[in-house]
Amino acid sequence: RPLIGGPITWRSPYLKQRAHGIHRGYDLGAAKGTPIYAAAGGTVAAASPDGERSGYGITLIVEHSPPLNGVAATVYAHLERIAPGVAQGRTVSAGQLIGYVGQTNSKPEPMHSPPHLHFETVTRLRRTPSGRAILNTRDERTDPREWLRDLNVPEDPA
């Protein structure tokens, strides 16, 4: 199953310089509400419907243990909403519906970019003392496009 369940209208390259710094994810533009599928199976390490991570809005972090091709977790951000039954601590399978494309962020002003999935691959997942997964700018990331190709996960629907 593809990462996105509908036509991709635009892409933003990995490691693109932006006004707020280097963009370390891969953006896939699609219509608001387009289904998003898990690229690989794992455990939902964080599901933040309130967008507690600055700028990311509604976000899911899926942990892959042991790491899958060097990737400890995948990050799905700016979601419109999380799919029913997907919650922190739950297991998801590769290809499972996990959310829907949106344009949420955690700032009071609306996003300037159109609806899209911000997708990241993280090589090491950090946790708070209570065990909750967190991301920060020091986390190491890899190019998500290469990782998707290695796993034979198409970006676009067939």
Order of alpha helices (4+ residues) and beta strands (2+ residues): beta-beta-beta-beta-beta-beta-beta-beta-beta-beta-beta-beta-beta-beta-alpha
